[in-house]
Amino acid sequence: MDYQKVHVEVEVKFLKEGGMRPVWIKWEDGRKFFIEQIKYIERASARTGSVLPVRYTLMLGGREKFLYYEPEDMRWFVETPIQKVR
């Protein structure tokens, strides 16, 4: 399955100890999803073209999802499957 990169708006909390934690994600259509839990934060490759982003494994709507941060561009993205037309 092929994936595409979709940039999203993210509200971020900056911690006094250092680091940042996403609070919610806003989709292009305006829907906002609050992050229930952050399980892991690590440098990991994405299935789309990106230079080793920071991957947040989180719980969103009761499901485990990935949210990526690209420090070079200072932008957030999610991966969505590309719908193939038959």
PyMOL Python script that loads the backbone (N, CA, C, O; Angstrom):
from pymol import cmd

cmd.read_pdbstr("""\
ATOM      1  N   MET A   1       0.843  -1.176   0.000  1.00  0.00           N
ATOM      2  CA  MET A   1       0.000   0.000   0.000  1.00  0.00           C
ATOM      3  C   MET A   1       0.887   1.237   0.000  1.00  0.00           C
ATOM      4  O   MET A   1       1.890   1.291   0.711  1.00  0.00           O
ATOM      5  N   ASP A   2       0.515   2.222  -0.795  1.00  0.00           N
ATOM      6  CA  ASP A   2       1.250   3.486  -0.871  1.00  0.00           C
ATOM      7  C   ASP A   2       0.580   4.526   0.028  1.00  0.00           C
ATOM      8  O   ASP A   2      -0.633   4.503   0.237  1.00  0.00           O
ATOM      9  N   TYR A   3       1.400   5.435   0.553  1.00  0.00           N
ATOM     10  CA  TYR A   3       0.915   6.464   1.464  1.00  0.00           C
ATOM     11  C   TYR A   3       1.310   7.839   0.965  1.00  0.00           C
ATOM     12  O   TYR A   3       2.283   7.996   0.228  1.00  0.00           O
ATOM     13  N   GLN A   4       0.537   8.833   1.381  1.00  0.00           N
ATOM     14  CA  GLN A   4       0.862  10.217   1.083  1.00  0.00           C
ATOM     15  C   GLN A   4       1.022  10.991   2.384  1.00  0.00           C
ATOM     16  O   GLN A   4       0.446  10.636   3.413  1.00  0.00           O
ATOM     17  N   LYS A   5       1.804  12.042   2.318  1.00  0.00           N
ATOM     18  CA  LYS A   5       2.054  12.905   3.468  1.00  0.00           C
ATOM     19  C   LYS A   5       0.992  13.994   3.479  1.00  0.00           C
ATOM     20  O   LYS A   5       0.779  14.663   2.467  1.00  0.00           O
ATOM     21  N   VAL A   6       0.321  14.177   4.618  1.00  0.00           N
ATOM     22  CA  VAL A   6      -0.682  15.230   4.773  1.00  0.00           C
ATOM     23  C   VAL A   6      -0.260  16.107   5.949  1.00  0.00           C
ATOM     24  O   VAL A   6      -0.229  15.650   7.092  1.00  0.00           O
ATOM     25  N   HIS A   7       0.064  17.368   5.664  1.00  0.00           N
ATOM     26  CA  HIS A   7       0.462  18.287   6.736  1.00  0.00           C
ATOM     27  C   HIS A   7      -0.773  18.699   7.526  1.00  0.00           C
ATOM     28  O   HIS A   7      -1.837  18.948   6.959  1.00  0.00           O
ATOM     29  N   VAL A   8      -0.612  18.767   8.844  1.00  0.00           N
ATOM     30  CA  VAL A   8      -1.723  19.090   9.735  1.00  0.00           C
ATOM     31  C   VAL A   8      -1.309  20.179  10.723  1.00  0.00           C
ATOM     32  O   VAL A   8      -0.128  20.383  11.005  1.00  0.00           O
ATOM     33  N   GLU A   9      -2.326  20.868  11.237  1.00  0.00           N
ATOM     34  CA  GLU A   9      -2.103  21.850  12.295  1.00  0.00           C
ATOM     35  C   GLU A   9      -2.076  21.098  13.618  1.00  0.00           C
ATOM     36  O   GLU A   9      -2.905  20.220  13.858  1.00  0.00           O
ATOM     37  N   VAL A  10      -1.116  21.447  14.481  1.00  0.00           N
ATOM     38  CA  VAL A  10      -0.959  20.767  15.769  1.00  0.00           C
ATOM     39  C   VAL A  10      -0.738  21.816  16.851  1.00  0.00           C
ATOM     40  O   VAL A  10       0.072  22.729  16.687  1.00  0.00           O
ATOM     41  N   GLU A  11      -1.463  21.680  17.955  1.00  0.00           N
ATOM     42  CA  GLU A  11      -1.160  22.521  19.111  1.00  0.00           C
ATOM     43  C   GLU A  11      -0.151  21.768  19.956  1.00  0.00           C
ATOM     44  O   GLU A  11      -0.315  20.578  20.228  1.00  0.00           O
ATOM     45  N   VAL A  12       0.902  22.475  20.371  1.00  0.00           N
ATOM     46  CA  VAL A  12       2.016  21.842  21.068  1.00  0.00           C
ATOM     47  C   VAL A  12       2.235  22.499  22.426  1.00  0.00           C
ATOM     48  O   VAL A  12       2.152  23.720  22.565  1.00  0.00           O
ATOM     49  N   LYS A  13       2.512  21.673  23.413  1.00  0.00           N
ATOM     50  CA  LYS A  13       2.872  22.150  24.751  1.00  0.00           C
ATOM     51  C   LYS A  13       4.388  21.993  24.895  1.00  0.00           C
ATOM     52  O   LYS A  13       4.925  20.903  24.698  1.00  0.00           O
ATOM     53  N   PHE A  14       5.075  23.089  25.240  1.00  0.00           N
ATOM     54  CA  PHE A  14       6.512  23.039  25.458  1.00  0.00           C
ATOM     55  C   PHE A  14       6.767  22.866  26.952  1.00  0.00           C
ATOM     56  O   PHE A  14       6.271  23.642  27.769  1.00  0.00           O
ATOM     57  N   LEU A  15       7.533  21.856  27.296  1.00  0.00           N
ATOM     58  CA  LEU A  15       7.773  21.513  28.696  1.00  0.00           C
ATOM     59  C   LEU A  15       8.973  22.271  29.262  1.00  0.00           C
ATOM     60  O   LEU A  15       9.954  22.494  28.553  1.00  0.00           O
ATOM     61  N   LYS A  16       8.903  22.665  30.522  1.00  0.00           N
ATOM     62  CA  LYS A  16      10.018  23.397  31.129  1.00  0.00           C
ATOM     63  C   LYS A  16      11.258  22.521  31.236  1.00  0.00           C
ATOM     64  O   LYS A  16      12.378  23.032  31.268  1.00  0.00           O
ATOM     65  N   GLU A  17      11.067  21.189  31.294  1.00  0.00           N
ATOM     66  CA  GLU A  17      12.192  20.253  31.357  1.00  0.00           C
ATOM     67  C   GLU A  17      12.845  20.077  29.989  1.00  0.00           C
ATOM     68  O   GLU A  17      13.912  19.476  29.864  1.00  0.00           O
ATOM     69  N   GLY A  18      12.186  20.610  28.977  1.00  0.00           N
ATOM     70  CA  GLY A  18      12.656  20.462  27.607  1.00  0.00           C
ATOM     71  C   GLY A  18      11.736  19.531  26.844  1.00  0.00           C
ATOM     72  O   GLY A  18      11.051  18.696  27.435  1.00  0.00           O
ATOM     73  N   GLY A  19      11.725  19.675  25.574  1.00  0.00           N
ATOM     74  CA  GLY A  19      10.878  18.841  24.731  1.00  0.00           C
ATOM     75  C   GLY A  19       9.521  19.469  24.496  1.00  0.00           C
ATOM     76  O   GLY A  19       9.170  20.498  25.073  1.00  0.00           O
ATOM     77  N   MET A  20       8.770  18.813  23.628  1.00  0.00           N
ATOM     78  CA  MET A  20       7.428  19.301  23.302  1.00  0.00           C
ATOM     79  C   MET A  20       6.487  18.123  23.178  1.00  0.00           C
ATOM     80  O   MET A  20       6.900  17.017  22.830  1.00  0.00           O
ATOM     81  N   ARG A  21       5.229  18.366  23.462  1.00  0.00           N
ATOM     82  CA  ARG A  21       4.206  17.329  23.401  1.00  0.00           C
ATOM     83  C   ARG A  21       2.997  17.862  22.642  1.00  0.00           C
ATOM     84  O   ARG A  21       2.439  18.893  23.019  1.00  0.00           O
ATOM     85  N   PRO A  22       2.585  17.174  21.578  1.00  0.00           N
ATOM     86  CA  PRO A  22       1.377  17.599  20.868  1.00  0.00           C
ATOM     87  C   PRO A  22       0.143  17.403  21.743  1.00  0.00           C
ATOM     88  O   PRO A  22       0.055  16.427  22.488  1.00  0.00           O
ATOM     89  N   VAL A  23      -0.808  18.330  21.652  1.00  0.00           N
ATOM     90  CA  VAL A  23      -2.033  18.296  22.451  1.00  0.00           C
ATOM     91  C   VAL A  23      -3.225  17.868  21.599  1.00  0.00           C
ATOM     92  O   VAL A  23      -4.019  17.021  22.007  1.00  0.00           O
ATOM     93  N   TRP A  24      -3.342  18.462  20.412  1.00  0.00           N
ATOM     94  CA  TRP A  24      -4.405  18.095  19.476  1.00  0.00           C
ATOM     95  C   TRP A  24      -3.937  18.265  18.046  1.00  0.00           C
ATOM     96  O   TRP A  24      -2.964  18.963  17.763  1.00  0.00           O
ATOM     97  N   ILE A  25      -4.670  17.593  17.138  1.00  0.00           N
ATOM     98  CA  ILE A  25      -4.398  17.650  15.704  1.00  0.00           C
ATOM     99  C   ILE A  25      -5.649  18.187  15.023  1.00  0.00           C
ATOM    100  O   ILE A  25      -6.766  17.782  15.347  1.00  0.00           O
ATOM    101  N   LYS A  26      -5.455  19.104  14.073  1.00  0.00           N
ATOM    102  CA  LYS A  26      -6.582  19.645  13.325  1.00  0.00           C
ATOM    103  C   LYS A  26      -6.449  19.244  11.862  1.00  0.00           C
ATOM    104  O   LYS A  26      -5.453  19.564  11.214  1.00  0.00           O
ATOM    105  N   TRP A  27      -7.441  18.551  11.350  1.00  0.00           N
ATOM    106  CA  TRP A  27      -7.471  18.095   9.961  1.00  0.00           C
ATOM    107  C   TRP A  27      -7.783  19.272   9.043  1.00  0.00           C
ATOM    108  O   TRP A  27      -8.226  20.325   9.501  1.00  0.00           O
ATOM    109  N   GLU A  28      -7.549  19.088   7.749  1.00  0.00           N
ATOM    110  CA  GLU A  28      -7.809  20.147   6.769  1.00  0.00           C
ATOM    111  C   GLU A  28      -9.273  20.575   6.739  1.00  0.00           C
ATOM    112  O   GLU A  28      -9.582  21.725   6.426  1.00  0.00           O
ATOM    113  N   ASP A  29     -10.177  19.644   7.067  1.00  0.00           N
ATOM    114  CA  ASP A  29     -11.612  19.960   7.042  1.00  0.00           C
ATOM    115  C   ASP A  29     -12.096  20.629   8.335  1.00  0.00           C
ATOM    116  O   ASP A  29     -13.289  20.885   8.496  1.00  0.00           O
ATOM    117  N   GLY A  30     -11.164  20.910   9.252  1.00  0.00           N
ATOM    118  CA  GLY A  30     -11.506  21.620  10.480  1.00  0.00           C
ATOM    119  C   GLY A  30     -11.762  20.747  11.693  1.00  0.00           C
ATOM    120  O   GLY A  30     -11.853  21.255  12.811  1.00  0.00           O
ATOM    121  N   ARG A  31     -11.880  19.429  11.489  1.00  0.00           N
ATOM    122  CA  ARG A  31     -12.096  18.545  12.641  1.00  0.00           C
ATOM    123  C   ARG A  31     -10.851  18.528  13.517  1.00  0.00           C
ATOM    124  O   ARG A  31      -9.725  18.496  13.020  1.00  0.00           O
ATOM    125  N   LYS A  32     -11.074  18.551  14.832  1.00  0.00           N
ATOM    126  CA  LYS A  32      -9.981  18.586  15.798  1.00  0.00           C
ATOM    127  C   LYS A  32     -10.035  17.320  16.643  1.00  0.00           C
ATOM    128  O   LYS A  32     -11.097  16.940  17.135  1.00  0.00           O
ATOM    129  N   PHE A  33      -8.882  16.667  16.810  1.00  0.00           N
ATOM    130  CA  PHE A  33      -8.796  15.439  17.589  1.00  0.00           C
ATOM    131  C   PHE A  33      -7.793  15.629  18.719  1.00  0.00           C
ATOM    132  O   PHE A  33      -6.627  15.945  18.483  1.00  0.00           O
ATOM    133  N   PHE A  34      -8.259  15.433  19.949  1.00  0.00           N
ATOM    134  CA  PHE A  34      -7.377  15.552  21.099  1.00  0.00           C
ATOM    135  C   PHE A  34      -6.601  14.262  21.300  1.00  0.00           C
ATOM    136  O   PHE A  34      -7.147  13.167  21.170  1.00  0.00           O
ATOM    137  N   ILE A  35      -5.335  14.403  21.616  1.00  0.00           N
ATOM    138  CA  ILE A  35      -4.455  13.254  21.808  1.00  0.00           C
ATOM    139  C   ILE A  35      -4.679  12.707  23.204  1.00  0.00           C
ATOM    140  O   ILE A  35      -4.515  13.418  24.196  1.00  0.00           O
ATOM    141  N   GLU A  36      -5.054  11.439  23.273  1.00  0.00           N
ATOM    142  CA  GLU A  36      -5.373  10.794  24.549  1.00  0.00           C
ATOM    143  C   GLU A  36      -4.120  10.371  25.306  1.00  0.00           C
ATOM    144  O   GLU A  36      -4.068  10.462  26.533  1.00  0.00           O
ATOM    145  N   GLN A  37      -3.112   9.909  24.572  1.00  0.00           N
ATOM    146  CA  GLN A  37      -1.892   9.419  25.212  1.00  0.00           C
ATOM    147  C   GLN A  37      -0.766   9.420  24.192  1.00  0.00           C
ATOM    148  O   GLN A  37      -0.983   9.127  23.016  1.00  0.00           O
ATOM    149  N   ILE A  38       0.436   9.750  24.643  1.00  0.00           N
ATOM    150  CA  ILE A  38       1.630   9.605  23.814  1.00  0.00           C
ATOM    151  C   ILE A  38       2.373   8.394  24.341  1.00  0.00           C
ATOM    152  O   ILE A  38       2.788   8.363  25.499  1.00  0.00           O
ATOM    153  N   LYS A  39       2.539   7.397  23.486  1.00  0.00           N
ATOM    154  CA  LYS A  39       3.163   6.142  23.902  1.00  0.00           C
ATOM    155  C   LYS A  39       4.676   6.143  23.705  1.00  0.00           C
ATOM    156  O   LYS A  39       5.419   5.701  24.581  1.00  0.00           O
ATOM    157  N   TYR A  40       5.130   6.641  22.555  1.00  0.00           N
ATOM    158  CA  TYR A  40       6.565   6.652  22.241  1.00  0.00           C
ATOM    159  C   TYR A  40       6.908   7.896  21.444  1.00  0.00           C
ATOM    160  O   TYR A  40       6.089   8.428  20.695  1.00  0.00           O
ATOM    161  N   ILE A  41       8.151   8.349  21.626  1.00  0.00           N
ATOM    162  CA  ILE A  41       8.700   9.433  20.816  1.00  0.00           C
ATOM    163  C   ILE A  41      10.073   8.957  20.373  1.00  0.00           C
ATOM    164  O   ILE A  41      10.928   8.643  21.202  1.00  0.00           O
ATOM    165  N   GLU A  42      10.284   8.905  19.045  1.00  0.00           N
ATOM    166  CA  GLU A  42      11.545   8.375  18.537  1.00  0.00           C
ATOM    167  C   GLU A  42      11.818   8.902  17.136  1.00  0.00           C
ATOM    168  O   GLU A  42      10.900   9.324  16.432  1.00  0.00           O
ATOM    169  N   ARG A  43      13.072   8.874  16.740  1.00  0.00           N
ATOM    170  CA  ARG A  43      13.428   9.148  15.346  1.00  0.00           C
ATOM    171  C   ARG A  43      13.135   7.875  14.573  1.00  0.00           C
ATOM    172  O   ARG A  43      13.662   6.810  14.895  1.00  0.00           O
ATOM    173  N   ALA A  44      12.304   7.985  13.567  1.00  0.00           N
ATOM    174  CA  ALA A  44      11.932   6.805  12.776  1.00  0.00           C
ATOM    175  C   ALA A  44      11.543   7.235  11.379  1.00  0.00           C
ATOM    176  O   ALA A  44      10.986   8.316  11.184  1.00  0.00           O
ATOM    177  N   SER A  45      11.833   6.399  10.419  1.00  0.00           N
ATOM    178  CA  SER A  45      11.492   6.740   9.043  1.00  0.00           C
ATOM    179  C   SER A  45       9.984   6.654   8.826  1.00  0.00           C
ATOM    180  O   SER A  45       9.276   5.891   9.484  1.00  0.00           O
ATOM    181  N   ALA A  46       9.533   7.452   7.892  1.00  0.00           N
ATOM    182  CA  ALA A  46       8.119   7.451   7.508  1.00  0.00           C
ATOM    183  C   ALA A  46       7.973   6.646   6.215  1.00  0.00           C
ATOM    184  O   ALA A  46       8.957   6.376   5.526  1.00  0.00           O
ATOM    185  N   ARG A  47       6.743   6.270   5.899  1.00  0.00           N
ATOM    186  CA  ARG A  47       6.480   5.548   4.654  1.00  0.00           C
ATOM    187  C   ARG A  47       6.398   6.494   3.464  1.00  0.00           C
ATOM    188  O   ARG A  47       6.250   6.056   2.323  1.00  0.00           O
ATOM    189  N   THR A  48       6.493   7.777   3.732  1.00  0.00           N
ATOM    190  CA  THR A  48       6.503   8.800   2.681  1.00  0.00           C
ATOM    191  C   THR A  48       7.866   9.475   2.703  1.00  0.00           C
ATOM    192  O   THR A  48       8.638   9.269   3.640  1.00  0.00           O
ATOM    193  N   GLY A  49       8.172  10.260   1.711  1.00  0.00           N
ATOM    194  CA  GLY A  49       9.468  10.921   1.644  1.00  0.00           C
ATOM    195  C   GLY A  49       9.657  11.938   2.755  1.00  0.00           C
ATOM    196  O   GLY A  49       8.928  12.926   2.834  1.00  0.00           O
ATOM    197  N   SER A  50      10.640  11.692   3.615  1.00  0.00           N
ATOM    198  CA  SER A  50      10.942  12.600   4.708  1.00  0.00           C
ATOM    199  C   SER A  50      12.334  12.242   5.235  1.00  0.00           C
ATOM    200  O   SER A  50      12.744  11.083   5.188  1.00  0.00           O
ATOM    201  N   VAL A  51      13.055  13.249   5.736  1.00  0.00           N
ATOM    202  CA  VAL A  51      14.402  13.016   6.239  1.00  0.00           C
ATOM    203  C   VAL A  51      14.350  12.714   7.733  1.00  0.00           C
ATOM    204  O   VAL A  51      14.404  13.631   8.552  1.00  0.00           O
ATOM    205  N   LEU A  52      14.245  11.445   8.088  1.00  0.00           N
ATOM    206  CA  LEU A  52      14.221  10.929   9.455  1.00  0.00           C
ATOM    207  C   LEU A  52      13.506  11.856  10.455  1.00  0.00           C
ATOM    208  O   LEU A  52      14.147  12.488  11.295  1.00  0.00           O
ATOM    209  N   PRO A  53      12.187  11.924  10.350  1.00  0.00           N
ATOM    210  CA  PRO A  53      11.415  12.784  11.250  1.00  0.00           C
ATOM    211  C   PRO A  53      11.329  12.198  12.662  1.00  0.00           C
ATOM    212  O   PRO A  53      11.735  11.062  12.906  1.00  0.00           O
ATOM    213  N   VAL A  54      10.799  12.990  13.569  1.00  0.00           N
ATOM    214  CA  VAL A  54      10.487  12.508  14.913  1.00  0.00           C
ATOM    215  C   VAL A  54       9.079  11.921  14.838  1.00  0.00           C
ATOM    216  O   VAL A  54       8.129  12.600  14.448  1.00  0.00           O
ATOM    217  N   ARG A  55       8.962  10.653  15.216  1.00  0.00           N
ATOM    218  CA  ARG A  55       7.657   9.979  15.145  1.00  0.00           C
ATOM    219  C   ARG A  55       7.058   9.870  16.544  1.00  0.00           C
ATOM    220  O   ARG A  55       7.687   9.359  17.471  1.00  0.00           O
ATOM    221  N   TYR A  56       5.839  10.360  16.672  1.00  0.00           N
ATOM    222  CA  TYR A  56       5.075  10.250  17.907  1.00  0.00           C
ATOM    223  C   TYR A  56       4.056   9.131  17.705  1.00  0.00           C
ATOM    224  O   TYR A  56       3.197   9.219  16.828  1.00  0.00           O
ATOM    225  N   THR A  57       4.154   8.088  18.510  1.00  0.00           N
ATOM    226  CA  THR A  57       3.144   7.034  18.502  1.00  0.00           C
ATOM    227  C   THR A  57       2.153   7.420  19.579  1.00  0.00           C
ATOM    228  O   THR A  57       2.517   7.548  20.748  1.00  0.00           O
ATOM    229  N   LEU A  58       0.903   7.605  19.192  1.00  0.00           N
ATOM    230  CA  LEU A  58      -0.069   8.129  20.146  1.00  0.00           C
ATOM    231  C   LEU A  58      -1.423   7.449  19.997  1.00  0.00           C
ATOM    232  O   LEU A  58      -1.690   6.750  19.020  1.00  0.00           O
ATOM    233  N   MET A  59      -2.255   7.675  20.985  1.00  0.00           N
ATOM    234  CA  MET A  59      -3.632   7.183  20.965  1.00  0.00           C
ATOM    235  C   MET A  59      -4.527   8.348  20.581  1.00  0.00           C
ATOM    236  O   MET A  59      -4.495   9.419  21.187  1.00  0.00           O
ATOM    237  N   LEU A  60      -5.328   8.096  19.549  1.00  0.00           N
ATOM    238  CA  LEU A  60      -6.206   9.113  18.992  1.00  0.00           C
ATOM    239  C   LEU A  60      -7.522   8.437  18.651  1.00  0.00           C
ATOM    240  O   LEU A  60      -7.565   7.568  17.779  1.00  0.00           O
ATOM    241  N   GLY A  61      -8.587   8.820  19.322  1.00  0.00           N
ATOM    242  CA  GLY A  61      -9.885   8.193  19.082  1.00  0.00           C
ATOM    243  C   GLY A  61      -9.891   6.715  19.434  1.00  0.00           C
ATOM    244  O   GLY A  61     -10.589   5.923  18.800  1.00  0.00           O
ATOM    245  N   GLY A  62      -9.115   6.345  20.443  1.00  0.00           N
ATOM    246  CA  GLY A  62      -9.059   4.956  20.879  1.00  0.00           C
ATOM    247  C   GLY A  62      -8.190   4.055  20.007  1.00  0.00           C
ATOM    248  O   GLY A  62      -8.150   2.842  20.217  1.00  0.00           O
ATOM    249  N   ARG A  63      -7.489   4.641  19.025  1.00  0.00           N
ATOM    250  CA  ARG A  63      -6.651   3.859  18.116  1.00  0.00           C
ATOM    251  C   ARG A  63      -5.220   4.385  18.128  1.00  0.00           C
ATOM    252  O   ARG A  63      -4.986   5.578  18.321  1.00  0.00           O
ATOM    253  N   GLU A  64      -4.278   3.490  17.922  1.00  0.00           N
ATOM    254  CA  GLU A  64      -2.877   3.885  17.854  1.00  0.00           C
ATOM    255  C   GLU A  64      -2.584   4.479  16.477  1.00  0.00           C
ATOM    256  O   GLU A  64      -2.894   3.873  15.451  1.00  0.00           O
ATOM    257  N   LYS A  65      -1.989   5.664  16.465  1.00  0.00           N
ATOM    258  CA  LYS A  65      -1.673   6.382  15.229  1.00  0.00           C
ATOM    259  C   LYS A  65      -0.262   6.947  15.311  1.00  0.00           C
ATOM    260  O   LYS A  65       0.318   7.048  16.392  1.00  0.00           O
ATOM    261  N   PHE A  66       0.285   7.316  14.144  1.00  0.00           N
ATOM    262  CA  PHE A  66       1.583   7.980  14.082  1.00  0.00           C
ATOM    263  C   PHE A  66       1.387   9.437  13.686  1.00  0.00           C
ATOM    264  O   PHE A  66       0.580   9.755  12.812  1.00  0.00           O
ATOM    265  N   LEU A  67       2.137  10.313  14.344  1.00  0.00           N
ATOM    266  CA  LEU A  67       2.207  11.723  14.003  1.00  0.00           C
ATOM    267  C   LEU A  67       3.688  12.043  13.866  1.00  0.00           C
ATOM    268  O   LEU A  67       4.484  11.662  14.724  1.00  0.00           O
ATOM    269  N   TYR A  68       4.065  12.735  12.800  1.00  0.00           N
ATOM    270  CA  TYR A  68       5.473  13.010  12.533  1.00  0.00           C
ATOM    271  C   TYR A  68       5.760  14.503  12.600  1.00  0.00           C
ATOM    272  O   TYR A  68       4.933  15.340  12.240  1.00  0.00           O
ATOM    273  N   TYR A  69       6.978  14.806  13.079  1.00  0.00           N
ATOM    274  CA  TYR A  69       7.460  16.188  13.104  1.00  0.00           C
ATOM    275  C   TYR A  69       8.764  16.247  12.320  1.00  0.00           C
ATOM    276  O   TYR A  69       9.688  15.475  12.576  1.00  0.00           O
ATOM    277  N   GLU A  70       8.832  17.172  11.361  1.00  0.00           N
ATOM    278  CA  GLU A  70      10.040  17.376  10.572  1.00  0.00           C
ATOM    279  C   GLU A  70      10.759  18.629  11.093  1.00  0.00           C
ATOM    280  O   GLU A  70      10.341  19.745  10.785  1.00  0.00           O
ATOM    281  N   PRO A  71      11.832  18.459  11.876  1.00  0.00           N
ATOM    282  CA  PRO A  71      12.526  19.621  12.445  1.00  0.00           C
ATOM    283  C   PRO A  71      13.074  20.590  11.395  1.00  0.00           C
ATOM    284  O   PRO A  71      13.087  21.800  11.620  1.00  0.00           O
ATOM    285  N   GLU A  72      13.523  20.071  10.257  1.00  0.00           N
ATOM    286  CA  GLU A  72      14.103  20.929   9.221  1.00  0.00           C
ATOM    287  C   GLU A  72      13.080  21.921   8.681  1.00  0.00           C
ATOM    288  O   GLU A  72      13.408  23.083   8.441  1.00  0.00           O
ATOM    289  N   ASP A  73      11.838  21.467   8.489  1.00  0.00           N
ATOM    290  CA  ASP A  73      10.767  22.324   7.966  1.00  0.00           C
ATOM    291  C   ASP A  73       9.879  22.897   9.067  1.00  0.00           C
ATOM    292  O   ASP A  73       9.067  23.787   8.814  1.00  0.00           O
ATOM    293  N   MET A  74      10.036  22.387  10.287  1.00  0.00           N
ATOM    294  CA  MET A  74       9.199  22.762  11.427  1.00  0.00           C
ATOM    295  C   MET A  74       7.722  22.571  11.089  1.00  0.00           C
ATOM    296  O   MET A  74       6.898  23.455  11.322  1.00  0.00           O
ATOM    297  N   ARG A  75       7.397  21.371  10.523  1.00  0.00           N
ATOM    298  CA  ARG A  75       6.015  21.055  10.151  1.00  0.00           C
ATOM    299  C   ARG A  75       5.661  19.654  10.632  1.00  0.00           C
ATOM    300  O   ARG A  75       6.521  18.785  10.775  1.00  0.00           O
ATOM    301  N   TRP A  76       4.366  19.462  10.878  1.00  0.00           N
ATOM    302  CA  TRP A  76       3.817  18.188  11.320  1.00  0.00           C
ATOM    303  C   TRP A  76       3.074  17.539  10.160  1.00  0.00           C
ATOM    304  O   TRP A  76       2.505  18.225   9.311  1.00  0.00           O
ATOM    305  N   PHE A  77       3.085  16.183  10.134  1.00  0.00           N
ATOM    306  CA  PHE A  77       2.307  15.483   9.122  1.00  0.00           C
ATOM    307  C   PHE A  77       1.850  14.117   9.618  1.00  0.00           C
ATOM    308  O   PHE A  77       2.400  13.549  10.561  1.00  0.00           O
ATOM    309  N   VAL A  78       0.832  13.623   8.949  1.00  0.00           N
ATOM    310  CA  VAL A  78       0.355  12.245   9.143  1.00  0.00           C
ATOM    311  C   VAL A  78       0.432  11.576   7.780  1.00  0.00           C
ATOM    312  O   VAL A  78       0.521  12.246   6.751  1.00  0.00           O
ATOM    313  N   GLU A  79       0.395  10.257   7.783  1.00  0.00           N
ATOM    314  CA  GLU A  79       0.396   9.502   6.543  1.00  0.00           C
ATOM    315  C   GLU A  79      -1.003   8.947   6.323  1.00  0.00           C
ATOM    316  O   GLU A  79      -1.626   8.414   7.241  1.00  0.00           O
ATOM    317  N   THR A  80      -1.485   9.079   5.099  1.00  0.00           N
ATOM    318  CA  THR A  80      -2.780   8.508   4.759  1.00  0.00           C
ATOM    319  C   THR A  80      -2.624   7.625   3.528  1.00  0.00           C
ATOM    320  O   THR A  80      -1.828   7.936   2.643  1.00  0.00           O
ATOM    321  N   PRO A  81      -3.372   6.529   3.461  1.00  0.00           N
ATOM    322  CA  PRO A  81      -3.272   5.658   2.296  1.00  0.00           C
ATOM    323  C   PRO A  81      -3.745   6.372   1.037  1.00  0.00           C
ATOM    324  O   PRO A  81      -4.704   7.144   1.065  1.00  0.00           O
ATOM    325  N   ILE A  82      -3.058   6.101  -0.061  1.00  0.00           N
ATOM    326  CA  ILE A  82      -3.484   6.648  -1.349  1.00  0.00           C
ATOM    327  C   ILE A  82      -4.543   5.724  -1.924  1.00  0.00           C
ATOM    328  O   ILE A  82      -4.319   4.524  -2.081  1.00  0.00           O
ATOM    329  N   GLN A  83      -5.702   6.299  -2.235  1.00  0.00           N
ATOM    330  CA  GLN A  83      -6.799   5.540  -2.803  1.00  0.00           C
ATOM    331  C   GLN A  83      -6.529   5.319  -4.291  1.00  0.00           C
ATOM    332  O   GLN A  83      -6.407   6.272  -5.060  1.00  0.00           O
ATOM    333  N   LYS A  84      -6.439   4.071  -4.677  1.00  0.00           N
ATOM    334  CA  LYS A  84      -6.190   3.742  -6.084  1.00  0.00           C
ATOM    335  C   LYS A  84      -7.510   3.658  -6.830  1.00  0.00           C
ATOM    336  O   LYS A  84      -8.462   3.030  -6.367  1.00  0.00           O
ATOM    337  N   VAL A  85      -7.553   4.297  -7.986  1.00  0.00           N
ATOM    338  CA  VAL A  85      -8.754   4.290  -8.822  1.00  0.00           C
ATOM    339  C   VAL A  85      -8.690   3.073  -9.742  1.00  0.00           C
ATOM    340  O   VAL A  85      -7.671   2.817 -10.384  1.00  0.00           O
ATOM    341  N   ARG A  86      -9.767   2.347  -9.791  1.00  0.00           N
ATOM    342  CA  ARG A  86      -9.807   1.151 -10.659  1.00  0.00           C
ATOM    343  C   ARG A  86     -10.616   1.418 -11.882  1.00  0.00           C
ATOM    344  O   ARG A  86     -10.765   0.536 -12.728  1.00  0.00           O
TER     345      ARG A  86
END
""", "prot")
cmd.dss("prot")
cmd.show_as("cartoon", "prot")
cmd.util.cbc("prot")
cmd.orient("prot")
